[in-house]
Amino acid sequence: MATEATISAVDDKYSTPSYTLDLAEMLEPYLAEVQTGGILHLCNGGSCSWREYAQHALDAAHAAVSHFWQKQSIPFSSIPSPPSS
C-alpha cells in the first residue's frame, strides 16, 4: 500500500459554488408565478479556486486518508481539452 499520493487541483480557475438549498430558496418566488420563458441565473456570493473547492470537499468528507495526500496546485491550462469532433 502506498503511503502517500498527490492530488493535483487547478489553482488559477475560480468559480462560485452554490449550495442547492440556497438555490431552491432563491428559485421559490419564481415558481409561484407563471413564467412565459426566460433564463434565470442564480448563484451564491463569493468565489474560490477549484483547488480551494476540492480542499473543502475533502475536509467536509472527513477523508480518512487525507493525511496521506500531498496537494499540488496546477494551472487550468495543464488540463487536456476533450478532442473536438
Summary of the structure (lengths in Angstrom):
residues: 85
radius of gyration: 18.3
end to end distance: 40.2
largest distance: 58.1
contacts: 147
relative contact order: 0.32
helix: 34%
strand: 19%
